[in-house]
Amino acid sequence: MSLSSPTPAPSDTPTPAPPPTPTEDDAHVVAPRWLPSPYVLLGGVLWAVLSAAAWNVPMCCEAGLNAAVVERLRTSLLHPAFPMTDLPAVASAHYSPYALLQGLTARASGLSGQSVLALSAAVNLALLLTGIGRLARLLTPNRWVPVLALVPLALIHWADPGRWSAPSTFAVAVTLHLWAWTGHAVTRLPRASSGTLPGRTPRWAEAAGIGVLLGLVLLVHPPTALGAALGVVALVAVKQRTRIRPTLRRWALAGLCAVAVAAVWPYYNGLTAAQPPLSTGTTSSPESGGKPTTGEPYTWATAHVPPGEVVLTDSVPAMYALAGHGAFVLAEAVPDAGLPAAERRARSRAVTAYLDAATGQEERDRISARYGVRWVLLTRFQKLPADASVLAYSPRTGEVLARVPER
């Protein structure tokens, strides 16, 4: 009698084929999981280069104005003065949530407005680059598409760094994340275990959060907020695939949240506040031979003027540089929309009269006493007051910084 084990019956189940052996060609097609995408690599290099360059941006134009806003908030967080004029700021649209965060950073760290501006540039660029990446992934699986955005981004930043507006960069970056969030909210599918049909109506919390972000953009940079709102509407119109009634209720909540955030901001009403005009980046003046003076650092002057003191000058680049380092100017080149028109005209007339060679010393003394002028920055063609003491001058432009006695 045989004790051998019985032969198993043949099975109808086919034996699975062994996985194919990877070839050399496959190694070139499928990238390793640990290898970063081209956008991450190139975007990281661009971020490092532009973040380092931000520390050398001159305090002219938008950079000087933004640094001045930080300096005012560092001095007084609740009741700041106008960025360039020594008057209490009433409903000045410069003091947005973005500026408040910069002011808090300056107060906590002790850094100057210029240093906080350089750190903000790195944060803004990181937000902008990650926003581009998120939005690109939402629209296309091609990982080379966001790389195309790096070329114009680099050119725009390098073209004129002094005129690059930090608030608008932050607003655009937040807008990109806002669009990416909106796209994911309207294309999100419920879990299969829930037993419900696939739907794309955003949650109430998502709609409220999108509205809050939209209100934030409105407070920081209203022109960008208009584009942000249009982008949200376009994404909802293209990607939303549910019943109209629940969708409208949720997006109505988003709109209400955006309006509420803009209306309750304590520094100004984001729905009604007049926006400040854009600052000019260059000026042609006699001391420069008619050539633009953008980029003049004015460190030879700012090293002598303490923060909080008033300087009388009609040099536009000097106004931004001085304000960016904490000083005030008697009359600013681009008036703040929150400053009363009568006050703006009076200050402009005072500067014109003081710098007029025909004006007597008594009238100059009256102007300096009325506005607390302690310093004058003059071109080489303007008359130096009799009682002024020259402290510094620019070999490049011939401009002179002088101190006047306190009246």
Secondary structure, DSSP 8 states (H G I E B T S, - for coil): -----------SS----------HHHHHHS--TTS--HHHHHHHHHHHHHHHHGGG--S-HHHHHHHHHHHHHHH-SSS-B-SSSSSB-SS-TT--HHHHHHHHHHHHH---HHHHHHHHHHHHHHHHHHHHHHHHHHH-S-TTHHHHTHHHHHHHHHH-GGG--HHHHHHHHHHHHHHHHHHHHHH----GGG---------HHHHHHHHHHHHHHHHH-HHHHHHHHHHHHHHHHHH--S-HHHHHHHHHHHHHHHHHHHHH-SSS-TTT--------S--B-GGGTTSB-TT---HHHHTTS-TT-EEE---HHHHHHHHHTT-EESS-SS--TTS-HHHHHHHHHHHHHHH-TTS-HHHHHHHHHHHTEEEEEE-TTS---TT-EEEEE-TTT--EEEE----
